[in-house]
Amino acid sequence: MPGRNSVIELKVSLNKIEELKGKIEELEATLQNCEL
């Protein structure tokens, strides 16, 4: 069923977005620590 595949793809995409959010938050914290 094509419907199930797109649901799985959506979940994978959401996981990637969550990962990126975490990395962005880390970068923002690092930048704040390095501000001159």
N, CA, C and O atoms as a GROMACS GRO file, in nm:
protein
  144
    1MET      N    1   0.083  -0.121   0.000
    1MET     CA    2   0.000   0.000   0.000
    1MET      C    3   0.086   0.126   0.000
    1MET      O    4   0.173   0.141   0.086
    2PRO      N    5   0.063   0.215  -0.096
    2PRO     CA    6   0.143   0.338  -0.102
    2PRO      C    7   0.120   0.430   0.018
    2PRO      O    8   0.209   0.504   0.058
    3GLY      N    9   0.001   0.423   0.076
    3GLY     CA   10  -0.028   0.509   0.190
    3GLY      C   11   0.064   0.484   0.308
    3GLY      O   12   0.107   0.577   0.376
    4ARG      N   13   0.095   0.355   0.332
    4ARG     CA   14   0.181   0.322   0.447
    4ARG      C   15   0.322   0.374   0.425
    4ARG      O   16   0.385   0.423   0.519
    5ASN      N   17   0.372   0.364   0.302
    5ASN     CA   18   0.507   0.412   0.274
    5ASN      C   19   0.520   0.561   0.303
    5ASN      O   20   0.619   0.605   0.361
    6SER      N   21   0.418   0.640   0.262
    6SER     CA   22   0.430   0.783   0.284
    6SER      C   23   0.423   0.816   0.433
    6SER      O   24   0.484   0.914   0.477
    7VAL      N   25   0.350   0.737   0.510
    7VAL     CA   26   0.348   0.759   0.655
    7VAL      C   27   0.486   0.734   0.713
    7VAL      O   28   0.534   0.811   0.796
    8ILE      N   29   0.550   0.626   0.668
    8ILE     CA   30   0.685   0.594   0.718
    8ILE      C   31   0.782   0.706   0.678
    8ILE      O   32   0.864   0.749   0.758
    9GLU      N   33   0.770   0.752   0.552
    9GLU     CA   34   0.858   0.860   0.506
    9GLU      C   35   0.837   0.986   0.589
    9GLU      O   36   0.933   1.055   0.623
   10LEU      N   37   0.711   1.014   0.623
   10LEU     CA   38   0.682   1.132   0.706
   10LEU      C   39   0.749   1.120   0.842
   10LEU      O   40   0.808   1.215   0.892
   11LYS      N   41   0.740   1.001   0.901
   11LYS     CA   42   0.801   0.981   1.033
   11LYS      C   43   0.951   0.997   1.026
   11LYS      O   44   1.012   1.056   1.115
   12VAL      N   45   1.012   0.944   0.918
   12VAL     CA   46   1.157   0.959   0.902
   12VAL      C   47   1.192   1.107   0.888
   12VAL      O   48   1.289   1.154   0.949
   13SER      N   49   1.113   1.180   0.809
   13SER     CA   50   1.139   1.323   0.791
   13SER      C   51   1.126   1.397   0.924
   13SER      O   52   1.208   1.483   0.956
   14LEU      N   53   1.025   1.362   1.002
   14LEU     CA   54   1.006   1.427   1.132
   14LEU      C   55   1.124   1.399   1.224
   14LEU      O   56   1.169   1.488   1.296
   15ASN      N   57   1.175   1.276   1.222
   15ASN     CA   58   1.291   1.243   1.305
   15ASN      C   59   1.410   1.327   1.264
   15ASN      O   60   1.485   1.376   1.349
   16LYS      N   61   1.429   1.345   1.132
   16LYS     CA   62   1.542   1.425   1.084
   16LYS      C   63   1.526   1.570   1.128
   16LYS      O   64   1.624   1.634   1.167
   17ILE      N   65   1.403   1.621   1.122
   17ILE     CA   66   1.378   1.758   1.164
   17ILE      C   67   1.408   1.774   1.313
   17ILE      O   68   1.470   1.873   1.353
   18GLU      N   69   1.366   1.678   1.394
   18GLU     CA   70   1.393   1.685   1.537
   18GLU      C   71   1.544   1.684   1.563
   18GLU      O   72   1.593   1.758   1.649
   19GLU      N   73   1.617   1.600   1.488
   19GLU     CA   74   1.762   1.596   1.503
   19GLU      C   75   1.822   1.732   1.471
   19GLU      O   76   1.908   1.782   1.544
   20LEU      N   77   1.777   1.792   1.360
   20LEU     CA   78   1.830   1.922   1.319
   20LEU      C   79   1.798   2.027   1.423
   20LEU      O   80   1.882   2.112   1.453
   21LYS      N   81   1.677   2.023   1.479
   21LYS     CA   82   1.641   2.119   1.584
   21LYS      C   83   1.738   2.111   1.700
   21LYS      O   84   1.784   2.213   1.751
   22GLY      N   85   1.770   1.989   1.741
   22GLY     CA   86   1.865   1.970   1.851
   22GLY      C   87   2.001   2.028   1.817
   22GLY      O   88   2.064   2.093   1.900
   23LYS      N   89   2.047   2.005   1.693
   23LYS     CA   90   2.178   2.056   1.652
   23LYS      C   91   2.176   2.208   1.649
   23LYS      O   92   2.273   2.272   1.689
   24ILE      N   93   2.065   2.266   1.600
   24ILE     CA   94   2.054   2.412   1.594
   24ILE      C   95   2.057   2.470   1.735
   24ILE      O   96   2.122   2.572   1.759
   25GLU      N   97   1.986   2.407   1.828
   25GLU     CA   98   1.986   2.456   1.966
   25GLU      C   99   2.127   2.452   2.025
   25GLU      O  100   2.168   2.544   2.095
   26GLU      N  101   2.201   2.344   1.995
   26GLU     CA  102   2.340   2.335   2.043
   26GLU      C  103   2.423   2.448   1.985
   26GLU      O  104   2.501   2.512   2.056
   27LEU      N  105   2.406   2.472   1.854
   27LEU     CA  106   2.483   2.578   1.788
   27LEU      C  107   2.450   2.714   1.848
   27LEU      O  108   2.539   2.795   1.872
   28GLU      N  109   2.322   2.739   1.873
   28GLU     CA  110   2.282   2.867   1.931
   28GLU      C  111   2.344   2.886   2.068
   28GLU      O  112   2.391   2.995   2.101
   29ALA      N  113   2.345   2.780   2.149
   29ALA     CA  114   2.405   2.789   2.282
   29ALA      C  115   2.554   2.818   2.270
   29ALA      O  116   2.608   2.900   2.344
   30THR      N  117   2.620   2.750   2.176
   30THR     CA  118   2.763   2.772   2.156
   30THR      C  119   2.789   2.916   2.113
   30THR      O  120   2.882   2.980   2.163
   31LEU      N  121   2.707   2.966   2.021
   31LEU     CA  122   2.725   3.103   1.973
   31LEU      C  123   2.707   3.203   2.086
   31LEU      O  124   2.782   3.300   2.096
   32GLN      N  125   2.607   3.180   2.171
   32GLN     CA  126   2.583   3.271   2.282
   32GLN      C  127   2.703   3.273   2.377
   32GLN      O  128   2.738   3.377   2.432
   33ASN      N  129   2.766   3.157   2.396
   33ASN     CA  130   2.883   3.150   2.483
   33ASN      C  131   3.002   3.223   2.421
   33ASN      O  132   3.089   3.273   2.493
   34CYS      N  133   3.005   3.229   2.287
   34CYS     CA  134   3.121   3.286   2.219
   34CYS      C  135   3.103   3.434   2.186
   34CYS      O  136   3.194   3.497   2.134
   35GLU      N  137   2.986   3.490   2.216
   35GLU     CA  138   2.961   3.629   2.178
   35GLU      C  139   3.064   3.722   2.240
   35GLU      O  140   3.101   3.708   2.357
   36LEU      N  141   3.110   3.816   2.157
   36LEU     CA  142   3.214   3.909   2.205
   36LEU      C  143   3.152   4.024   2.284
   36LEU      O  144   3.223   4.112   2.331
   0.00000   0.00000   0.00000
